[in-house]
Each structure stands twice: as C-alpha cells, then as structure tokens.
Amino acid sequence: MASITQDLQTLAKEVPLLVQNFGDYVNLDCSLKYAIATIAFNPIFWNIVARLEYNTHFLTKIAGGAKRGCYLLAFTIFSLGIYRDHVYQQALLKQPTFQPLIDSTIVKALAIATFGFGNVLVLTSMWALGVTGTYLGDYFGILMDERVTGFPFNVNDNPMYNGSTLCFLGTALWYGKPAGIAVAGFVFVMYKIALLFEEPFTAKIYAKRDEDKKNL
C-alpha cells in the first residue's frame, strides 16, 4: 500500500511538469511524421475505395464477386493496419521518454489495462460483425439483416475505432512516450472525422434497402 501511495504522490508531482513541458518530449522527426501520415492515410484510403466500389463495383469486378471483393479490401485494410502499427511502434522508440511513466507501477498497470481492453473491443466487434460487417461489406451490397446490439456494441457505439485508439494509448503509456499519447489523440480525431463520412453514408445504404423492400 505504501508503494502505491508513493507512486501516486510521485505522479501527482511529475505529471504537471510533463504537461508544462510537453513539447520537450515530442520530437517531430521524419519517423514520427511518417507514422502520423500512415495513421491519416488508412481511414482516408478505405473511405475512398469503399465509395468507389459502391459507385462502380470495381473491386467486385476484379475479384469476381461482391464477397470476394470485400475480402480483398479486408486483406488490404488489415495489412495496412499491421504496417501502420509497426511504423508507429518504431517511431515511438525514437521519441524522448518521460521516466516517471516508466517507473510507475500504476502507469504500467494502466497501460496493460488500456491495451487489453482496447483489443477486447476490437476483437469482439470483429467477431460480432464478421469479415464483411467489419470491412465495409455494406458498400458491396452485403447488408446485415439487423443492427448488432450485443457486446461490445451495448457498451460502446464504435468499439473498433475506440478500441484501436486505446491500443495506441496503451502502447504509449507502456513505453513512457508522451509523443505517443499525442499520437493517440490524433488517432481519435481521425476516426471521428472518418465517422462523419461513414455513418451518414451507411445509414443511406440501409435506408435505400428498406425503401426498396417497401416498393417490392
């Protein structure tokens, strides 16, 4: 108990100093810029490609079917995500470390919990939606019969995106990198922007489906 109390006291003393001098712990070098670029690129890429597929069915034509086309896009998005995560981790290792974060047992536990819960949100949402539900199958005309309301969607509206953001944050905390905390904030903003485009368009797709059913 004494060590936890001491840990809290140290954090209470050191964290305000970090906030005050945050810029000193962010080195905007080429590797960090590239990591930020890959983070921004991914949602822009899949939104453009998905819209293009919806309007032209080019992936369906290339792959020889809507489901195969969706799987092709899923593989591409998944691969880009793996590469993005690798780039982020490598960039993070080159950033200045805030030692009190490394030394804190509380921060280590928070990092594990954040990363773990983030992965739970991501993996369970993928399980609930399936491949086509996760990777923009709606744009291929592969629509779900009804809205998924079970876990994790009953505790979070966008578990895939928020879970991914938590993974970025957990990694930053584990390595004691303030720059990573800033990048996690950027990830959150990028996903929010992506949702501004995705949610209305997805609603439009399902509204059209419902209208077509009424006209049958």
N, C-alpha and C positions, 0 to 999 in steps of 0.2 A: 504493500500500500504506500509505503514511504517513497519507493522509487517512482510510482505513478504520480504521486503528488509533486515530487521533484521535477519529473518530466513535464507536468502541466505548468509548473512555475517557470521552467526554462522556456517553454513555448510561448507563454504569456509575455515573457521578456523579449524573446528573439523575433517573433513573428511581426510585431510592429516595426522593428528595424528592417525586416525584409520588405515590408510594404513601402517603407520610406525610401529604401534604396533599391527598389525592384529592378530598375533599369540596369543596374550594375551586374545583374545576374542573367541578363538576356544578351547574348552575343548574336547579332543578326548577320551571321556569316552565310556563305553560299549553301552549306548543307542544311541550315535551318530554313533558308528561303526556299530551297528545293522541296523540303518536307512540307512547308506551307502550300507550295504550288501543287504538290500531289494531292494534298487534302482538299484543296479547292477544285482540282480537276475532276475528281471522281464523281461527285453529285452532278456537276455540270455535264459530264460525259454521258452518264446514264439517263439524264433527263432529255438531252438532245437526241440520243439514239432511240430512246423509247418513243418519243413524239414522232420521230421519223418513221419508225416501224408502224406506229398507229396509222399514219397518213399514207404510207407507201407499201407496207408489208415487205420491205426489202429483206429483212432477216428471215422471215417466213419463206420467201422465195429462195434465198441462198441455202437455207438448211433443209428445205423440202417439207415444211410443215410448221404450224404455229408452235407446237410444243418443243420441237427440236430447235426452233429459232429462239425460244425463251431459254432453253438450256444453254444455247451458245452464248446468249447475253449473260446468263447467270455465271457461266465459267469465266467470262471476260471480267465481269464486275468483281467476282471473288478473287481472281488473280491480281487485279489492280489493287484490291484491298490488302492482300498479303504484301505486295510490293510497297504500298504506302506505309504500312505498319513497320516494315523493315527500314525504310528510309527515315521514318520518324525516330525509331529507336537509335539508329546510328547517329542521327543529328543530335539527339538528346545527350548522348555520351560525350559529345564535344562541348556541351554547354557548361557554364560555371555551376558548381554545386553549392547549395546552402547547407552547410554542415549540420546545423541543428535538426534539420529534417532527417538526415541520415542517422543521427544519434538517437532520435526519439523512437521509443518503443511504440508509443501511441500512434505516431505517423506511419510507422511500418504496418501496424495492425490496420490502420485506416486504409492504407494503400492496398493491402491484401483484400480487405472487405469491399472496397470500391471496385477493384479489378474483378473480383469474384462475382459480385452482384451484377456488374456490367455484362459479364459473359453469360450469366444466367438469363438476363433479359434478352440478349442476342440469340442464344441457342434455343431457348424455349419459344421465342417468337418465330424462329425459323421452323421449329417442329410443328407449331400450331398452323402456320401458313402453308408449309410445304415449299418446294422449289419454285413453282410458278407463282404462288402467292407472295413469296418473298421477293422474287426478282422480276417484278413488273409484268406478270403474266396478263394483267388486265389490258395492257396495251396491245397484246397479241390476240385479244378476244377470248382469253381463258379466264372467265369470271367465276368468282366463288358464289355458291348458292345463297349464302347469308354471311353477315358480318361476324367475324370471330370475336367473341366476348369473354372467353376463358382466360386463364393466366397465360402470359403476363399482361394481356390487354385489359384485364379488370383492375390492374394497379397502375398502369401507365399507358397513355394514349399512343406513344411512339417508342415502344421498347427497343426496337432495333437501333434507332438513331441515338436515343438516350443511353442505351447500354454501351454502344460504341464510344460515346463521349466519356462515360465513366471509365472505360478501359484506358483511354488516353490519359485521363486524370490520375488513375491508379498507378500507371507506369511512371508518370512524372513524380508522384509522391515517393514511390519506391526508390527511385534514383536520386531524389533530393534536388530536382531540377526545376527552379522557378520558371524557366523558359517553357518547360513542358506544361505547366499549369496555364500559362498564357495561350499555348497552342490548343489545349483542351477547350479553352473558352472560344477560340476561333472555330474549332470543330463544331461546337454547339451552335454558333451563329450560322455556319454554313448549312447545317442540317435544317435549321429554322427557315432559312431562305429557300432551301430545296422544297420544304413542305408547302411554302406559299405557292409553288408551281404545281406540286404533285397532288395535293389534297383536292383542290377545285377540279382538276382535270380528271382525277379518278372518280369523283362524285358525278361529273358529267358523263363519263363512260357508263356508270351504273344507272344513271337516270335515263340514258338513251336505251339501255337494255330493258328497263322497266316500261318505258314508253312503247317500245317495240312489242313487248308481251301484251300490252293492252290493246294494241292495234291488230293482233292476230285474230 
